[in-house]
Amino acid sequence: MPFIMEFSDNFTCCLQVFLEQGAPMYKLLVVTVATKETDGFRRFLRSAKHFNYSVKVLGRNQKWRGGDHTTAPGGGQNVRLLKEALEEMKDSEKIILFIDSYDVVFASGPKELLKKFQQARHKVVFSSESLIWPERHLEDKHPHVREGNRFLGSGGFIGYLPNIKEMVSDWLGEDADSDQLYFTKIYIDPAKKKSINITLDSKCRLFQNLHGALDEVVLKFEDGRVRARNVLYDTLPVIIHGNGPTKLQINYLGNYIPNTWTFETGCTACQEDLRPLTGLQSEYPLVMIGIFIQQPTPFVTVFFERLLNQQYPKNRLQLFIYNKEAHHDQQVSSFLQEHRHLYHNVKFIESTEDMDGTASRNLGFDLCRKDKDCDYFLSLDIEVVLKNENTLKIIIEQNLPIVAPMITRTGRLWSNFWGALSADGYYARSEDYVDIVQGRRVGVWNVPYVSSVYLIKADLLRTELTEYDLFNSNSLDSDMAFCDNVRNKGIFMYVSNMHNFGRILSTENYKTSHLHNDLWQIFENPVDWQERYIHKNYTLIMKNKLIETPCPDVYWFPVFSDVACNHLIEEMEHFGRWSGGKNTDTRIQGGYENVPTIDIHMNQINFEKEWHKFLLEYIAPITEKMYPGYYTKCSTPLNFVVRYKPDEQPLLVPHHDASTFTINIALNSKDIDYQVNEEELAGNRSCRT
């Protein structure tokens, strides 16, 4: 039988026997209070299960009357429930670990916990803190310690059943009274401290309270395991507690501990508790997609094309579309006119209606909240580029309360999530942010802020997030206000980078003064510009030998998509100021055109810089391949679109160009992608450089 009797004069000898034999792990019982099953509580249970702890939960389904003891004294209900539970326990050899659960994770198992408890050589060990709470005037009464934290933390303690019973036996307080103050007064009372045999875990060998110690705690990756290491005391705590205002920090650590993500295994929890849709016998969940257009945005037509391509039954989708910009009304209306009938239901708030963006988001949530058939709400901003056609399926299957597919801005570290918050609640970069954004760490991450695109369970809107004005705030923008409300409810938000979901457009410098404004996006959104305007075979012209040579030193190859050709033609026709096709031309230096054409110069529509960028990116590489040893900066004195009509240009005759090389791009040839012969030139338009 292990040594668990009262301490005596032969303490050292008996202690040695005790440590050699060890306390049986079945004697350990973890006791916690959880009146509500929160995301934090579920995380606590997962970590306990990971290490095979036996857990007894008190207060289930009871009303919490212990106050908000994260910011004010409270928690007396914990002591009352513990006292009642201990009265039923009779095994004097039982060891009780009493800890909080909403903001706690286990970092190691019972064997290490019991060993460190025994090494403490006391019958009750409390967690410690560097800050005194809740009454500072008691500071001088706390015993001094040789090294480590001096003050008691009530969020975690371990001890033998008889000693803990004695410790809580005098509790007569109210549920809203301070448990911390109650235990502190016992600890600073020399007689009670000695009778119960209490000490503090001053160097955080068992318990790590994060409040006041954030600079001391780092993640330790080693041999397929992840631990929190206290660098001040060089210890590896068994239990990590995000007490007080450190909830975001425990969420961050919980992304890794216990072995949730390691360099060797990657994400070990990402496939847990999934909601598979493949092979679903019943109908797919009904999803309301809220689409929000709050500023002029490029490639809106493409956005709706991608929405159509989402591999999800359209009859299980409802659309809530809010458009603040009159510039986009026609694009939305055209989409709805053609495709409205595919969807379960559609509500469109046009730019003429008096509603701001914050009100629209509150309304969208409320429509889903009140619709008993609505299972999810997908919030989707118009600048999001969802390249993955299975995005909606993937994030539904993740089965999380709020989850965002990670999207980034091309070539930048900007994304739709924050890894941490600053002291004033704004963006801060977490230690792992860059690795997550760049895909060096892949998983599903608990984060404090998501935006632009995220999925929320409708049941959450009906139970926890019942307030209508979730997006309203006097000091925060709508997304920050929403995330602040979510965090205050103890609801976890996640971002997944398990797949390549897409990207987000830049809306900076987007002008709406042209007919086809997306043509001017080659600088701000080069990837989207290429996908929209460059021929699908362009990248294959060298590999698949798509370059033809109709005559020496002349090369034909595909470069523009049909959309690009149409947009350039329509843009020029919309501008409409075609030259007269005569030798006199005031637009050029000298005012005389030797070989006149009916044309519009690129600089007349302010497209000169964009055209030069196009030449550098897409024409120069081919030129240098075809003419070895030749390097070009594409310095073009004249770029223009020519209009060809029968008998319209009698002065246009065969001639030699003076340029080093000339580029002719046929914009509206039919059936043949890019080849134009003499007979087809009549009635065509072409770009010429």
C-alpha positions as CSV (number, residue, x, y, z in Angstrom):
1,M,0.0,0.0,0.0
2,P,1.5,3.4,-1.0
3,F,2.5,5.8,1.7
4,I,-0.3,8.3,2.3
5,M,-0.4,8.5,6.1
6,E,0.1,11.7,8.1
7,F,3.6,13.1,8.0
8,S,5.8,11.9,10.9
9,D,9.4,12.1,12.0
10,N,10.5,9.4,9.6
11,F,9.2,11.6,6.7
12,T,12.3,11.2,4.6
13,C,12.3,7.4,4.7
14,C,8.6,7.1,4.1
15,L,8.7,9.6,1.3
16,Q,11.4,7.6,-0.5
17,V,9.2,4.5,-0.4
18,F,6.3,6.6,-1.6
19,L,8.1,7.9,-4.6
20,E,9.5,4.5,-5.6
21,Q,6.1,2.9,-5.5
22,G,4.2,5.9,-6.9
23,A,0.6,6.7,-6.3
24,P,-1.7,4.5,-8.5
25,M,-3.2,6.6,-11.3
26,Y,-6.6,5.2,-10.6
27,K,-6.5,7.0,-7.3
28,L,-6.5,10.3,-9.2
29,L,-9.8,12.0,-10.0
30,V,-10.0,15.3,-11.9
31,V,-12.9,17.4,-10.7
32,T,-14.1,20.5,-12.6
33,V,-17.2,22.7,-12.8
34,A,-19.0,23.2,-16.1
35,T,-22.5,24.5,-16.0
36,K,-22.5,24.9,-19.8
37,E,-20.8,22.9,-22.6
38,T,-18.7,25.5,-24.2
39,D,-16.0,25.2,-26.9
40,G,-13.4,25.6,-24.2
41,F,-14.9,22.8,-22.2
42,R,-14.9,20.5,-25.1
43,R,-11.3,21.3,-25.7
44,F,-10.6,20.5,-22.1
45,L,-12.3,17.1,-22.3
46,R,-10.4,16.3,-25.5
47,S,-7.1,17.0,-23.8
48,A,-8.1,15.0,-20.7
49,K,-9.1,12.1,-23.0
50,H,-5.8,12.3,-24.8
51,F,-4.0,11.5,-21.6
52,N,-6.6,9.1,-20.1
53,Y,-7.6,11.3,-17.1
54,S,-10.7,10.4,-15.2
55,V,-12.9,13.5,-15.0
56,K,-15.9,14.3,-12.9
57,V,-17.9,17.3,-14.0
58,L,-20.0,19.2,-11.5
59,G,-22.8,21.7,-12.1
60,R,-23.9,20.4,-15.5
61,N,-27.1,22.2,-16.8
62,Q,-27.2,24.4,-13.7
63,K,-27.4,28.1,-13.9
64,W,-24.1,29.8,-13.3
65,R,-24.4,32.2,-10.3
66,G,-20.7,32.6,-9.7
67,G,-20.3,36.0,-11.5
68,D,-17.8,36.9,-14.1
69,H,-14.7,36.1,-12.1
70,T,-12.4,36.7,-15.1
71,T,-12.8,40.5,-14.5
72,A,-14.2,40.7,-11.0
73,P,-14.2,38.5,-7.9
74,G,-16.5,35.5,-8.0
75,G,-16.4,31.8,-8.4
76,G,-17.9,30.8,-5.0
77,Q,-20.2,28.4,-6.8
78,N,-17.2,26.3,-7.6
79,V,-16.4,25.9,-3.9
80,R,-20.0,25.0,-3.0
81,L,-20.3,22.4,-5.7
82,L,-16.9,20.9,-4.8
83,K,-17.8,20.8,-1.1
84,E,-21.1,18.9,-1.9
85,A,-19.3,16.5,-4.2
86,L,-16.6,15.6,-1.7
87,E,-19.1,14.8,1.0
88,E,-20.0,11.7,-1.0
89,M,-16.4,10.5,-1.4
90,K,-15.0,8.2,1.3
91,D,-11.7,6.9,-0.1
92,S,-9.0,8.6,2.0
93,E,-6.3,7.6,-0.5
94,K,-8.0,9.4,-3.4
95,I,-6.1,12.4,-4.9
96,I,-8.3,15.2,-6.2
97,L,-7.2,17.5,-8.9
98,F,-9.6,20.5,-9.0
99,I,-9.2,22.8,-12.0
100,D,-11.1,25.2,-14.2
101,S,-12.1,23.7,-17.6
102,Y,-13.2,26.5,-20.0
103,D,-9.7,27.8,-20.3
104,V,-7.5,24.8,-19.4
105,V,-5.6,22.2,-21.4
106,F,-3.5,19.2,-20.2
107,A,0.0,19.1,-21.5
108,S,1.0,15.8,-20.0
109,G,-0.5,12.8,-18.3
110,P,-1.4,11.5,-14.8
111,K,1.9,9.8,-14.3
112,E,4.0,13.0,-14.6
113,L,1.4,15.0,-12.6
114,L,1.4,12.6,-9.7
115,K,5.2,12.4,-9.7
116,K,5.5,16.1,-9.5
117,F,2.8,16.3,-6.8
118,Q,4.7,13.8,-4.7
119,Q,7.9,15.7,-5.1
120,A,6.2,18.8,-3.7
121,R,6.1,17.0,-0.3
122,H,2.8,18.6,0.7
123,K,-0.7,17.3,0.8
124,V,-2.3,20.2,-1.1
125,V,-0.5,22.1,-3.9
126,F,-2.1,25.2,-5.4
127,S,-1.2,26.9,-8.6
128,S,0.8,30.1,-8.3
129,E,0.7,33.6,-9.8
130,S,3.0,36.6,-9.9
131,L,0.0,38.9,-9.4
132,I,-2.1,39.2,-6.3
133,W,-5.9,39.0,-6.7
134,P,-8.4,40.1,-5.6
135,E,-7.3,42.1,-2.6
136,R,-3.9,43.8,-2.9
137,H,-3.7,44.8,0.7
138,L,-3.1,41.2,1.7
139,E,0.2,41.1,-0.2
140,D,2.4,41.5,2.9
141,K,0.7,38.5,4.6
142,H,1.7,36.1,1.9
143,P,4.7,33.9,2.8
144,H,7.9,34.7,0.9
145,V,9.3,32.0,-1.3
146,R,12.9,31.4,-2.2
147,E,12.3,31.4,-5.9
148,G,9.1,31.6,-8.0
149,N,5.6,33.0,-7.7
150,R,4.4,34.1,-4.3
151,F,0.7,34.3,-4.7
152,L,-2.0,31.6,-4.8
153,G,-4.1,30.9,-7.8
154,S,-7.5,29.2,-7.2
155,G,-7.9,27.9,-10.7
156,G,-6.0,24.7,-10.0
157,F,-5.0,22.7,-7.0
158,I,-4.3,19.0,-6.2
159,G,-4.4,17.2,-2.9
160,Y,-5.5,14.3,-0.9
161,L,-9.2,13.9,-0.3
162,P,-9.2,14.4,3.5
163,N,-7.1,17.5,3.3
164,I,-9.2,19.1,0.6
165,K,-12.4,18.2,2.5
166,E,-10.9,20.0,5.5
167,M,-10.0,23.0,3.3
168,V,-13.5,23.5,2.0
169,S,-15.4,22.5,5.1
170,D,-15.7,26.1,6.4
171,W,-17.2,27.5,3.2
172,L,-20.5,29.3,3.9
173,G,-20.2,32.0,1.3
174,E,-22.6,32.9,-1.6
175,D,-22.1,31.6,-5.1
176,A,-20.9,35.0,-6.3
177,D,-18.3,35.4,-3.5
178,S,-14.6,35.0,-4.4
179,D,-13.2,31.5,-4.3
180,Q,-9.7,33.0,-4.8
181,L,-10.1,35.2,-1.7
182,Y,-11.5,32.2,0.3
183,F,-8.5,30.0,-0.5
184,T,-6.0,32.9,-0.1
185,K,-7.2,33.6,3.5
186,I,-6.6,29.9,4.3
187,Y,-3.1,30.0,2.8
188,I,-2.0,33.2,4.6
189,D,-3.4,31.8,7.9
190,P,-0.3,30.0,9.4
191,A,-2.3,27.6,11.5
192,K,-4.7,26.5,8.7
193,K,-1.9,26.4,6.2
194,K,0.0,24.0,8.4
195,S,-3.0,21.9,9.4
196,I,-4.0,21.3,5.8
197,N,-0.4,21.2,4.7
198,I,-0.6,23.6,1.7
199,T,2.1,24.8,-0.5
200,L,2.3,26.6,-3.8
201,D,3.6,25.3,-7.1
202,S,5.8,28.4,-7.2
203,K,8.0,27.4,-10.2
204,C,5.1,26.2,-12.3
205,R,6.0,22.5,-12.4
206,L,2.4,21.3,-12.3
207,F,0.3,24.4,-13.1
208,Q,1.0,27.3,-15.5
209,N,-1.2,30.3,-15.0
210,L,-0.8,32.6,-18.0
211,H,-1.9,35.9,-16.5
212,G,1.2,37.9,-15.7
213,A,3.5,35.2,-17.3
214,L,3.0,35.5,-21.0
215,D,6.6,36.4,-21.6
216,E,7.7,33.4,-19.7
217,V,5.9,30.7,-21.7
218,V,6.9,29.4,-25.1
219,L,6.0,26.3,-27.1
220,K,8.5,23.5,-27.0
221,F,8.5,21.1,-30.0
222,E,10.5,17.9,-29.4
223,D,10.3,14.3,-30.6
224,G,6.7,14.5,-31.9
225,R,5.4,16.2,-28.8
226,V,4.5,19.8,-28.0
227,R,4.7,21.2,-24.5
228,A,4.6,24.7,-22.9
229,R,7.9,25.6,-21.4
230,N,8.4,28.2,-18.7
231,V,11.7,29.7,-19.7
232,L,12.0,31.7,-16.4
233,Y,12.0,28.6,-14.2
234,D,13.0,26.0,-17.0
235,T,9.9,23.9,-16.2
236,L,7.4,22.0,-18.2
237,P,4.0,22.5,-16.6
238,V,1.4,19.7,-16.8
239,I,-1.6,21.9,-16.8
240,I,-1.9,25.2,-18.8
241,H,-4.5,27.7,-17.5
242,G,-5.6,30.8,-19.5
243,N,-6.7,32.7,-16.4
244,G,-8.0,36.2,-16.4
245,P,-7.5,38.1,-19.7
246,T,-5.4,35.4,-21.4
247,K,-8.1,33.5,-23.2
248,L,-6.6,34.3,-26.6
249,Q,-3.2,33.0,-25.5
250,I,-4.6,29.7,-24.2
251,N,-6.5,29.4,-27.5
252,Y,-3.2,29.9,-29.3
253,L,-1.4,27.3,-27.2
254,G,-4.4,24.9,-27.6
255,N,-3.7,24.9,-31.3
256,Y,-0.6,22.8,-30.5
257,I,-1.1,21.3,-27.0
258,P,-1.6,18.4,-26.4
259,N,0.0,17.3,-29.7
260,T,-2.8,18.9,-31.6
261,W,-0.3,19.9,-34.2
262,T,3.3,18.8,-34.4
263,F,6.0,19.1,-37.1
264,E,6.1,15.3,-37.4
265,T,2.4,14.5,-37.7
266,G,0.9,17.8,-38.8
267,C,-2.7,18.4,-37.5
268,T,-3.9,15.4,-35.5
269,A,-7.3,16.8,-34.7
270,C,-8.4,18.1,-38.1
271,Q,-10.2,14.9,-39.0
272,E,-12.1,14.6,-35.7
273,D,-15.9,15.1,-35.3
274,L,-16.4,15.7,-39.1
275,R,-19.8,16.0,-40.7
276,P,-19.3,14.0,-44.0
277,L,-21.6,15.1,-46.9
278,T,-20.4,12.4,-49.3
279,G,-23.0,9.7,-49.7
280,L,-25.5,11.7,-47.6
281,Q,-28.8,9.9,-47.8
282,S,-30.9,12.9,-46.8
283,E,-30.9,16.4,-48.2
284,Y,-27.8,18.6,-47.9
285,P,-28.0,21.2,-45.2
286,L,-29.7,24.5,-46.2
287,V,-27.2,27.3,-46.5
288,M,-27.9,31.0,-46.7
289,I,-25.1,32.8,-48.6
290,G,-24.9,36.4,-47.7
291,I,-23.1,38.3,-50.4
292,F,-21.9,41.8,-49.5
293,I,-20.9,44.5,-52.0
294,Q,-19.8,47.6,-50.1
295,Q,-17.3,49.2,-52.5
296,P,-16.5,49.2,-56.2
297,T,-14.8,45.9,-56.8
298,P,-13.1,44.4,-59.9
299,F,-14.2,41.1,-61.5
300,V,-17.7,41.0,-60.1
301,T,-19.0,39.1,-63.1
302,V,-16.3,36.5,-62.5
303,F,-17.4,36.3,-58.8
304,F,-20.8,35.2,-59.8
305,E,-19.4,32.7,-62.3
306,R,-17.5,31.1,-59.5
307,L,-20.5,31.1,-57.2
308,L,-22.4,29.1,-59.9
309,N,-19.5,26.7,-60.0
310,Q,-19.7,25.8,-56.3
311,Q,-20.3,22.0,-56.2
312,Y,-23.3,22.2,-53.9
313,P,-27.0,21.6,-54.8
314,K,-28.4,25.0,-55.8
315,N,-31.9,24.1,-54.4
316,R,-30.2,23.9,-51.0
317,L,-28.8,27.4,-51.2
318,Q,-30.5,30.7,-50.4
319,L,-29.0,34.0,-51.5
320,F,-29.0,37.2,-49.6
321,I,-27.3,39.9,-51.7
322,Y,-26.6,43.4,-50.5
323,N,-25.2,45.9,-53.0
324,K,-24.2,49.4,-51.9
325,E,-22.6,50.3,-55.2
326,A,-24.9,51.5,-58.1
327,H,-22.0,50.6,-60.4
328,H,-22.6,46.9,-59.8
329,D,-26.4,46.9,-59.9
330,Q,-26.5,45.8,-63.5
331,Q,-24.0,42.9,-62.9
332,V,-26.1,41.5,-60.0
333,S,-29.3,42.0,-61.9
334,S,-28.0,40.2,-64.9
335,F,-26.9,37.2,-62.8
336,L,-30.2,37.0,-61.0
337,Q,-32.2,37.3,-64.2
338,E,-30.5,34.3,-65.6
339,H,-30.0,32.1,-62.6
340,R,-32.4,33.1,-59.8
341,H,-34.6,30.1,-60.6
342,L,-31.9,27.7,-59.6
343,Y,-31.8,28.8,-55.9
344,H,-34.1,27.9,-53.0
345,N,-34.7,31.6,-52.3
346,V,-33.2,35.0,-53.2
347,K,-33.4,38.4,-51.5
348,F,-31.6,41.3,-53.2
349,I,-31.1,44.7,-51.6
350,E,-30.2,47.2,-54.3
351,S,-28.1,50.3,-54.0
352,T,-31.2,52.5,-54.1
353,E,-32.4,51.1,-50.8
354,D,-31.5,53.0,-47.6
355,M,-29.3,50.5,-45.8
356,D,-25.7,50.5,-44.7
357,G,-23.3,47.6,-44.6
358,T,-23.6,47.0,-40.9
359,A,-27.4,46.8,-41.0
360,S,-27.2,44.5,-44.0
361,R,-25.0,42.0,-42.1
362,N,-27.3,42.1,-39.0
363,L,-30.3,41.5,-41.3
364,G,-28.7,38.6,-43.1
365,F,-27.9,36.8,-39.9
366,D,-31.4,37.5,-38.6
367,L,-33.1,36.1,-41.7
368,C,-31.2,32.8,-41.2
369,R,-31.8,32.9,-37.4
370,K,-35.6,33.1,-37.9
371,D,-35.8,30.6,-40.7
372,K,-36.1,27.2,-38.9
373,D,-34.9,25.4,-42.0
374,C,-31.6,27.4,-42.3
375,D,-28.7,25.3,-41.1
376,Y,-25.8,27.6,-41.9
377,F,-25.0,31.2,-42.9
378,L,-22.0,31.7,-45.3
379,S,-20.8,35.3,-45.1
380,L,-19.1,36.1,-48.4
381,D,-17.7,39.5,-49.4
382,I,-17.6,40.3,-53.1
383,E,-13.8,40.7,-53.2
384,V,-13.3,37.0,-52.3
385,V,-12.1,34.8,-55.1
386,L,-13.2,31.2,-54.3
387,K,-11.1,29.1,-56.7
388,N,-11.9,25.8,-54.9
389,E,-15.3,24.6,-56.2
390,N,-15.7,22.4,-53.1
391,T,-15.1,25.2,-50.5
392,L,-18.7,25.1,-49.1
393,K,-18.7,21.4,-48.7
394,I,-15.3,21.3,-47.1
395,I,-16.0,23.9,-44.4
396,I,-19.4,22.4,-43.6
397,E,-17.8,19.0,-43.2
398,Q,-15.4,20.5,-40.7
399,N,-18.4,20.7,-38.3
400,L,-17.2,23.8,-36.4
401,P,-19.2,26.6,-34.9
402,I,-17.5,29.3,-37.0
403,V,-14.9,28.4,-39.6
404,A,-13.3,30.4,-42.4
405,P,-11.5,29.1,-45.4
406,M,-8.1,30.8,-45.5
407,I,-7.7,33.2,-48.4
408,T,-4.7,35.5,-49.0
409,R,-3.8,38.5,-51.2
410,T,-1.5,37.4,-54.0
411,G,2.1,38.2,-53.2
412,R,1.4,39.5,-49.7
413,L,1.0,38.2,-46.2
414,W,-2.5,39.8,-45.9
415,S,-5.2,37.2,-45.2
416,N,-8.7,37.0,-43.8
417,F,-7.7,36.1,-40.3
418,W,-5.6,37.5,-37.4
419,G,-3.4,35.2,-35.4
420,A,-3.4,37.5,-32.3
421,L,-4.8,40.8,-31.1
422,S,-3.0,43.9,-29.7
423,A,-3.8,45.3,-26.3
424,D,-6.4,47.6,-27.8
425,G,-8.1,44.8,-29.8
426,Y,-6.6,45.4,-33.2
427,Y,-4.3,43.3,-35.4
428,A,-1.2,41.7,-34.0
429,R,1.0,39.0,-35.6
430,S,1.2,35.7,-33.9
431,E,4.4,33.7,-33.9
432,D,2.9,31.2,-36.3
433,Y,1.0,33.6,-38.6
434,V,3.5,33.7,-41.5
435,D,3.9,29.9,-41.4
436,I,0.2,29.4,-41.6
437,V,-0.3,31.9,-44.4
438,Q,2.6,30.5,-46.4
439,G,1.4,26.9,-45.9
440,R,4.4,25.7,-43.8
441,R,1.9,24.8,-41.1
442,V,-1.3,23.2,-42.3
443,G,-4.3,22.6,-40.1
444,V,-7.4,24.1,-38.6
445,W,-6.5,27.0,-36.3
446,N,-8.4,28.7,-33.4
447,V,-8.0,32.4,-34.1
448,P,-9.4,35.6,-32.6
449,Y,-10.6,37.2,-35.8
450,V,-12.0,36.1,-39.2
451,S,-13.4,38.2,-42.0
452,S,-14.4,38.3,-45.7
453,V,-15.6,34.7,-45.9
454,Y,-16.7,32.4,-43.0
455,L,-19.4,29.9,-42.2
456,I,-21.5,30.0,-39.0
457,K,-23.9,27.4,-37.7
458,A,-27.5,28.7,-37.6
459,D,-28.1,27.0,-34.2
460,L,-25.4,29.3,-32.8
461,L,-27.4,32.3,-34.0
462,R,-30.5,30.9,-32.2
463,T,-28.8,30.0,-28.9
464,E,-25.7,31.9,-28.1
465,L,-25.6,34.8,-30.6
466,T,-29.2,35.9,-30.3
467,E,-28.6,39.6,-30.2
468,Y,-29.6,41.4,-33.4
469,D,-26.9,44.0,-33.4
470,L,-23.9,41.7,-33.5
471,F,-22.1,43.9,-36.0
472,N,-22.7,47.3,-34.3
473,S,-20.1,49.1,-32.3
474,N,-19.2,52.7,-31.4
475,S,-15.5,52.1,-31.9
476,L,-15.0,49.0,-34.1
477,D,-15.8,48.3,-37.7
478,S,-18.5,45.7,-38.3
479,D,-16.2,42.6,-38.6
480,M,-14.2,43.5,-35.5
481,A,-17.5,44.1,-33.6
482,F,-18.8,40.7,-34.6
483,C,-15.6,38.9,-33.6
484,D,-15.5,40.8,-30.3
485,N,-19.1,39.6,-29.5
486,V,-18.2,36.1,-30.5
487,R,-15.0,36.0,-28.3
488,N,-17.0,37.5,-25.3
489,K,-19.4,34.5,-25.6
490,G,-16.5,32.1,-25.4
491,I,-17.2,30.8,-28.9
492,F,-14.2,29.7,-30.9
493,M,-13.5,30.9,-34.4
494,Y,-11.4,28.8,-36.7
495,V,-9.5,29.2,-40.0
496,S,-8.6,26.3,-42.2
497,N,-5.6,26.2,-44.6
498,M,-6.1,22.5,-45.2
499,H,-6.9,23.3,-48.9
500,N,-6.1,26.0,-51.3
501,F,-9.4,27.9,-51.3
502,G,-8.6,31.0,-53.2
503,R,-7.5,34.6,-52.7
504,I,-8.9,38.1,-52.0
505,L,-8.8,40.9,-54.5
506,S,-7.3,44.3,-54.0
507,T,-9.8,47.0,-54.4
508,E,-7.3,49.8,-54.1
509,N,-7.2,52.3,-57.0
510,Y,-10.2,50.6,-58.7
511,K,-11.7,53.2,-61.0
512,T,-15.2,53.0,-62.5
513,S,-14.8,55.6,-65.2
514,H,-14.5,53.1,-68.1
515,L,-16.8,50.7,-69.7
516,H,-14.7,47.6,-68.8
517,N,-12.8,48.7,-65.7
518,D,-11.3,45.3,-65.1
519,L,-8.9,45.8,-68.0
520,W,-7.0,48.3,-65.9
521,Q,-6.4,45.7,-63.1
522,I,-3.1,44.2,-64.5
523,F,-1.1,46.0,-61.7
524,E,-3.4,45.6,-58.7
525,N,-4.7,42.1,-59.4
526,P,-2.4,40.5,-61.9
527,V,-3.4,36.9,-61.3
528,D,-7.1,37.6,-61.8
529,W,-6.3,39.8,-64.8
530,Q,-4.4,36.9,-66.4
531,E,-7.1,34.4,-65.8
532,R,-9.7,36.8,-67.3
533,Y,-7.8,38.2,-70.3
534,I,-5.0,35.9,-71.3
535,H,-5.7,32.9,-73.6
536,K,-5.9,29.6,-71.8
537,N,-3.2,28.1,-74.1
538,Y,-0.7,31.0,-73.6
539,T,1.3,29.1,-71.0
540,L,1.5,26.1,-73.3
541,I,2.7,27.8,-76.5
542,M,6.3,26.7,-76.0
543,K,5.7,23.3,-74.5
544,N,3.1,22.3,-77.0
545,K,4.6,24.1,-79.9
546,L,1.6,26.3,-80.5
547,I,3.7,29.0,-82.2
548,E,3.3,28.9,-86.0
549,T,5.6,30.5,-88.6
550,P,3.7,31.6,-91.7
551,C,6.8,33.2,-93.1
552,P,10.4,33.9,-92.0
553,D,10.7,35.9,-88.8
554,V,6.9,36.1,-88.4
555,Y,5.2,34.2,-85.5
556,W,1.6,33.5,-84.6
557,F,0.6,32.5,-81.1
558,P,-2.5,32.8,-78.8
559,V,-2.3,35.6,-76.3
560,F,-5.8,37.1,-75.6
561,S,-8.9,35.4,-74.4
562,D,-12.2,36.0,-76.2
563,V,-13.3,38.2,-73.3
564,A,-10.2,40.4,-73.6
565,C,-10.8,40.8,-77.4
566,N,-14.5,41.7,-76.8
567,H,-13.7,44.1,-73.9
568,L,-11.0,45.9,-75.9
569,I,-13.2,46.4,-78.9
570,E,-16.2,47.5,-76.8
571,E,-14.0,49.9,-74.8
572,M,-12.7,51.5,-78.0
573,E,-16.2,51.7,-79.5
574,H,-17.5,53.2,-76.3
575,F,-14.7,55.8,-76.4
576,G,-15.7,56.3,-80.0
577,R,-13.1,58.9,-81.2
578,W,-11.7,57.1,-84.1
579,S,-9.1,58.9,-86.2
580,G,-10.0,60.0,-89.7
581,G,-7.5,57.8,-91.5
582,K,-5.7,60.7,-93.1
583,N,-2.1,61.7,-93.2
584,T,-2.7,64.7,-90.9
585,D,-2.8,63.5,-87.3
586,T,-2.4,65.9,-84.5
587,R,-2.0,63.1,-81.9
588,I,1.5,62.3,-83.0
589,Q,4.7,64.3,-83.0
590,G,5.0,66.3,-86.2
591,G,1.4,65.9,-87.0
592,Y,1.9,63.7,-90.1
593,E,1.1,60.0,-90.4
594,N,2.9,58.4,-93.4
595,V,0.6,55.3,-93.3
596,P,-2.6,56.5,-91.8
597,T,-5.2,54.1,-90.2
598,I,-8.5,54.5,-88.5
599,D,-7.5,54.0,-85.0
600,I,-7.6,55.0,-81.3
601,H,-4.3,55.3,-79.4
602,M,-4.0,53.5,-76.1
603,N,-3.0,56.7,-74.4
604,Q,-6.3,58.3,-75.4
605,I,-8.1,55.9,-73.0
606,N,-5.3,56.1,-70.4
607,F,-4.3,52.5,-71.1
608,E,-0.7,53.1,-72.0
609,K,0.9,52.0,-68.7
610,E,-1.3,48.9,-68.6
611,W,-0.5,48.0,-72.2
612,H,3.2,48.4,-71.6
613,K,2.9,46.0,-68.5
614,F,1.1,43.5,-70.8
615,L,3.9,43.7,-73.3
616,L,6.6,43.2,-70.7
617,E,4.8,40.2,-69.0
618,Y,3.4,38.4,-72.0
619,I,5.0,39.5,-75.3
620,A,8.6,40.1,-74.3
621,P,9.3,36.5,-73.1
622,I,8.1,35.1,-76.4
623,T,10.1,37.7,-78.3
624,E,13.2,36.8,-76.5
625,K,12.6,33.1,-77.2
626,M,12.0,33.6,-80.9
627,Y,14.8,36.1,-81.4
628,P,17.8,34.6,-79.4
629,G,20.1,37.2,-78.0
630,Y,17.6,40.0,-78.3
631,Y,16.4,41.7,-75.2
632,T,13.5,44.2,-75.2
633,K,12.2,46.7,-72.7
634,C,9.1,47.0,-74.9
635,S,9.7,50.7,-75.4
636,T,6.8,51.4,-77.8
637,P,6.3,54.9,-79.1
638,L,2.9,54.1,-80.5
639,N,0.2,51.6,-79.4
640,F,-3.2,51.7,-80.9
641,V,-6.3,49.7,-81.9
642,V,-7.1,49.8,-85.7
643,R,-10.6,49.5,-87.1
644,Y,-10.9,47.7,-90.5
645,K,-13.9,48.2,-92.7
646,P,-14.2,47.6,-96.5
647,D,-13.2,50.7,-98.5
648,E,-12.8,52.8,-95.3
649,Q,-9.0,53.3,-95.6
650,P,-8.1,53.9,-99.2
651,L,-4.7,55.3,-98.2
652,L,-3.6,52.2,-96.4
653,V,-1.2,50.5,-98.8
654,P,1.5,47.8,-98.3
655,H,4.5,49.3,-96.5
656,H,7.5,48.5,-94.2
657,D,7.3,49.4,-90.5
658,A,10.3,51.2,-89.1
659,S,10.1,49.5,-85.8
660,T,12.4,46.7,-84.6
661,F,9.4,44.4,-84.3
662,T,5.7,44.9,-84.8
663,I,2.9,43.1,-82.8
664,N,-0.5,42.7,-84.4
665,I,-3.2,41.1,-82.3
666,A,-6.4,40.2,-84.0
667,L,-9.3,41.0,-81.7
668,N,-12.3,39.5,-83.4
669,S,-11.3,36.7,-85.7
670,K,-13.9,34.0,-85.8
671,D,-13.3,30.2,-85.5
672,I,-9.5,30.7,-85.7
673,D,-8.1,31.7,-82.4
674,Y,-5.4,34.1,-83.5
675,Q,-4.6,33.8,-87.2
676,V,-5.8,36.6,-89.5
677,N,-5.2,36.5,-93.2
678,E,-5.6,39.3,-95.7
679,E,-9.2,38.4,-96.7
680,E,-10.3,38.4,-93.0
681,L,-8.8,41.8,-92.2
682,A,-11.9,43.5,-93.7
683,G,-14.3,44.1,-90.9
684,N,-11.8,43.2,-88.2
685,R,-10.3,45.2,-85.3
686,S,-6.7,44.7,-84.3
687,C,-4.3,46.0,-81.6
688,R,-1.0,47.1,-83.0
689,T,2.3,48.0,-81.4
